[in-house]
Amino acid sequence: MFRPLELFIGLRYTRAKRRNQFISFISTVSIVCIAISVTALITVMSVMNGFDSELRARILGAVSHVTVSGIDEPVRDWQRAVDVAKTTPHVEGAAPYVEIQAFLQARRSSGAIIRGVVPSLEPRVSDLDQHMVEGKMGDLTDHSWNIILGKELALDLGVNVGDKVTVVVPQFTATPMGAVPKLRNFNVSGIFELGMQEYDSNLALISMPDGERLNGQAGATGIRLKLDDMREATPVAQLLVNELGQSYRVQTWMDTHANFFHAIDMEKTVMFIILSLIILVAVINLISMLMMLVTDKQADIAILRTLGSTPRSIMAMFMVQGLLVGIVGIAAGVTLGGLLSYNLPAIVKFIEHVTGHTFLAPDVYYISEVPSQLLWSDVGWVVLVTFCFSLLATLYPAWRASRVQPAQALRYE
């Protein structure tokens, strides 16, 4: 005989044709509502994961995972610091840099941060070479006095490749005419577009030797490191402090951008909670369906009680009913949510093509496509939360079924 008995009877009630078709309709509505809620939650979480991943890639494409700098003066023996960093676990690349705050003049004026880099080493720690719109990073040679501008910065200055830019450094030199700031003309040899306004409108690149001469000091401002796992930034920083000594300052990307990424994670958590309430509303239909089913099956419950079924057994039979509806809804929602998440960028492009309306205009938003990244850990949480809600929804109707009195239920049968 099929065991356990509660599962057998619960599944039989599900397969059997009910006398009251309205209960079947409510059951179908419950499945559809749960499926739609699960689909919506998985899709929204995937879109938020996509935006999070896109922002991390763009920000960390310009910001190093770990930065080593001198406390009060430039790092003069930066070659040693680079060698030490390369031998540290999880470090994939290291490159020196010189950073200068300057004022740029052309047709218009704008402030910016000028970073002196070594073109052969810079691709090991950043993705700027992959975002060149015009020119190439290899043009930043010693004594070339070439400069690469962010796209927004070039627009603000009103220049293009081949134009001249005057760089004004806030370091004053005494002359017969009085103290004057240091000036230097640079040739615009390239333009990059990282896709983040913070860098496209405020960052310019020059060769490191030219940066040292412009800064008036020999040595690097610091060393920028790229790790194979950015989550290891804090342990790596501690190792470098122990290796290099207290004369160096070591900072991680968490120190400079932790609040931003924490805000994204908090927003994702809040959205998960809010959309979970939608699932809770959908599960209310499950309670209504089970309450009507208990009323419809009172005679059957009474007969089972007279045959020796315990209240706990009766309760389990109706819990099987509710959980089956919840599991079917979850399975349908996960399937639809997974398909929608994987194909969302293509679906959005199709809708834009049909309607002629662009949701994320490139001239307004830096991220012009709707990204989507499905994480199975999120799917697991959605399944767990929905299953728990479905389980809780079955408890009260199943308890009411277990409290049915056989004599009262069979009085008018």
N, C-alpha and C positions, 0 to 999 in steps of 0.2 A: 504494500500500500504506500501511496505517496506520502512522504514525511518531509517537513512537519505538517500537521493537519491545518494549522493556522494559515500557512502559505498556500496550501492546496485550495482551501475555501476562499481565501482572499483573491487568488488568481481566477477561480471559477466565477466569482461575482463580477470580476472584470470582463470575462469573456461572455458571460451570459447576457442574453437580451433582456434589458430591463423593461418592466411594465411602464414606468414613467420615463418617457423619452427626454423630458426636460432635464433630468439628472445627467443623462448622456451629453446633452448640450452644454450644461455647466461644466462637466468634466473636460470637454473639448476646449471650452473657453479658458479653463484653468491652464491646460497644457499650452495653448497658444500664448497666453499672457506671460507665463513663466519663460517660454522660449524667446519671446520678443525682449523681455527684460534682460535675460542672460546675453542675448545677441547685442543689445545696446551697451551693456556694461563691458563686454569683451572688446567691442569696437572702440569705445571711448578710451579705454585703458591702452589699447594698441596705438591710437592716435597720439595720446599723451606720451607714450614711450617713444614714438617716432620723433616728436618735437624735442623731447629730452635728449635723445641720441644725436639729433641733428645739431642742437645747440652745444652739446659737449664736444662734438667733433670740430665745430667751427671755432669755439673758444679755445679748446686745447690745441687746435692747429696753430695758434699764434702764441699761446701762453705755454711755457714749459711746465712739465710735471714737477720738477724740482729746480730751484735756482740757488746757486752758491755765489755769494758776493762778499767783498771785504767790508769790515765794519766801519772804518774811518777813512779808508783810502782804496785806490784801485787794486785789483789783484794783479800784481806785476809778474809773478811766477805762475801764470795761468796754465802753462803747459803741464806743470806738476799736478795742479788741481784736476785737469782733464784726465791725466793718466790714472790718478787715484780713483776718480769717478768711474772710469771704464772698467776697473777691476771690482767695482761694487756690484753685488747681486741685483738683478732686475734692471740694471741700467743698459739701455740699448744704444744710446748715443749721447755725446756731449759736445758742446760748441761754445766758444767764448763770445762775448758781445760787449759793445760799448753803447751806453745809453745817454742821450743828451736831450734836454728840453730846449727847444729853439723856437724861433719865430720865422716863418717863411713868407717871402714877398715875391709876387709876380704881378699879374694884372690886378689881383686882389691879395689880401694878406690873411694868414691863419697861423695859429699856434699848433705845434705838433711835437711828438716824441720821435727823435731820430735815433735809429738803432744801427750801430755799426756791426756788421756781420762778416764772417768768413764764408763766401759762397759755397766752397767745397764741403764745409761742415754743417751749414745751416739746415740742409734737407734732413739731417739726422735727428733734429730736434723739433722741427716745425713743418707745416705743409704749405708754407707760403709760396714755394717754387711751383706747386701744383695749381696755384690760383692766379698765375700771371695772365693778365688780359693782353698786354703788349710787352715786348722785350723779354729779356731773360735775366735771371739772377747772376749768371756768369759775367755780365757786363760790369759788375762792381769790383773792379780791379784796383790795385794800389796806384795812387796818383791819377786815377781816371776822373775823379770828382764827379762821378755819376751818382744819380739818386733815383730810387724807385719809390713812387708815391702810391698810397691807397687811392682807390677810384674816387671816393667822395672828397678826399683831400685835393686831388687834382682838379675836380670840378669846382671846389671852393676857390682854388687859386686861379682857375681859368687857364690851365696849361695842359699841354699834351706832350707826347714823346717828341723830343727834339728841342723843346723850349728850355729857357733858362729860369732858374729859381735862385733867389738870394736867401741864404740862410744866415740869420742873426742869432748869435749865441750870447746869453747874458753874462759875458766875461769882458770886463772893461780894460782897455789898454791906455796907458798914459801917453799922450801926444802933445806937441806944442799947441794944438787946438783944444786941449783938454782931454778928459776921459771919453773914449769912444768904444762902443761894443765891437766884438769881433764879427766880421762879415766874410762871407765866402760865396761865390757863385757856383752853382751845380748845374749839370746837364740832366734833364729828365730822360732817363734811358728805359724806363719801364713803368707799368701800372699794374697793380694787383687788386683783386676783389675777393676778399675772404668771405663776404656775406654777413659781416657784423659791423654795425656803424661805429662801434667803439674803436675798431682798428682801421676800417676803411677811411675814416675821416680824421684820424689822429696819429697815424703811424707812417713813417718813411724809413727806407733802408739805404745805407751807404756801405762802402767797404770799411772793414775794421781799422786798417791803417789810416784811412782818411778820417775816420771818427776819432782816433787818438790825436791826430794833429789838430782837428777842429776843437777837441776838448782841452787841448793844451796839456795833457797828461799821458804818459806812457802806461800801458797796462790795460787790462779789461775791467769793465764794471763788474762783470761776474761771469759765471758759467751756467749755461742752460742745459738741463738734462731731460731726456725722454726715457720713460720706463716701459717695460713690457706689460705692466699692470699698474694703472694709475692708483689703484687702491693700496699699493705698497709704498706710496709716497712718504708717509710718516716714518715707517721703519728704515727706509733708505736714508732719509734725512738724518735720523739719529746715528746711523752708521757713519755717514759723512762727517758729522760733527766730531765723532770719536777719532776718525782718521785724520782730519785736517786740523783739528785744534780749535780753540776758542776764538782765534783771530778771524774766523770766517762766520758769516751769517748764512744760515740755510733755511730757505722758505719753500713751502709746497703750494701746489695749486689750491689746496684746501684752505690755506691761510688767506688767499686773495679772492677766491670765488666760492667759498663754502656756503655763504649765506644765499647766494643765487641758486645753487643746486639744491640746498635745503628747502628753499621756497618752492621749487618745482616738485620736489618729493612731497611736501606738505599739500600742495594743490592736488596732486595725484591721489593722496590719501583721502582728502575731503571729497573729491569726486567719487571715489569708490564708496564712501559711506553714503553719500546722497543717492547714488544710483542703486545701492543696496536697499534703500527704502522703497524704491520702485518695485524691486523684487518682492519685498514684504507686502506691498499692496496687491501684487499679483497673486500671492499665496493666500490672501483672504478669500479669493474665489474657491480655493481648495477647501477651506473650512465650511463654506456654504454648501458645497457639493457633498461633503461627508455628512453634514447634519441632515440633509435631505435623504441621503442614502440610509442613515440610521433609522429615520422615521419609516422609510419604505420597507426596511428589512426587520421590523420589530417582531413579526411572527416567526421569521427564520431564527432570529436570535433566541426567542423563547424556546423553540424546539431544541436548539442546540444546548441551551441551558438544562432542559429536562433530560437530555441524553448524557449529561455529565460534564459539559464544557465549563471551565472555570471562567470567572470574570476576566482574568488575565489573558486567557486564550481568546475570548471574544474581542478584547481590546487589541490584541495582536492582529486579528483578522482584518479589522478596519484600518489599522496602521499600514498594513500591506497595500490596501487600496490607495491611500493617500500618497505613500512613498512611490508607488508605481507611476502615478500621475506626475509627481515631481521629477522622477528619474527620466521619464519620456520627455518632459519639457526641458530638462537640463541637457539631455543628449541632442535634442533638436536645436537648442540655443547655442551649444558649443559648436555644432557643425556649421550652422549659419554664421555665427560670429567669427569662426576661423576662416571660412571662405570670404566673408566680407572684409576682414582685416587684411588678408593676403592680397585681395584684388581692389582695395579701396582707392589707391592712387589711380589705377586704370579706370575705375568707375567714375571718379571725380573728373578725370580728363574727358571721358565720354559725355558726361552731363554738360561740361563746359563747351564741348564741341556742338552739342545739340542745341543748347540754349543760347550760346554766344556770350555767356557771362562768365568772367574769370573770378573765381572766389578769392584767390590770393594774387592780386596783381603784382607783377615783378617790380613796377615802378613805385609801389607802396610798401610791400613786404619784402624782407630779405629772404625769407623762406617762401618761395612762390609755388611750391607743390605741397599737397597734404601728405606728410609722411606717415607711415604705419609700421609698427614693429610689434609683432605678436610674441609675447613671452609666455611660455607654458606655466611658469610659476604663477602668473596672474590668472590664467585659466583655472589652475588648481584652486586658488583662493575663491574664485567665483563659484566653482562647482561646490566647494565645501560650504560656503555661506548659503547658497541656494538650497543645498541638501538639508542643512540644519534648520532653515526656515520651514521647509516642507515637513520635516520631522516634527517640529514644534506645532505646526498647524494640524497635525493628525491627533495630537494628544487629547485635546478636549472632546472632539466628536467620538473618538474611540473610548474614552472614559465614560461618556454618556451611554454608549452602546453596552458597555459592561454593567451599567446600573439598571438596565431594563429588567422589570419583574415579569417572569413567565406567566403568572396567573393573570395579571392585568393585560398583558399583550395578547393572550389567547382567549380572552373573555368573549370577544365578538367575532372570533374566527369560526 
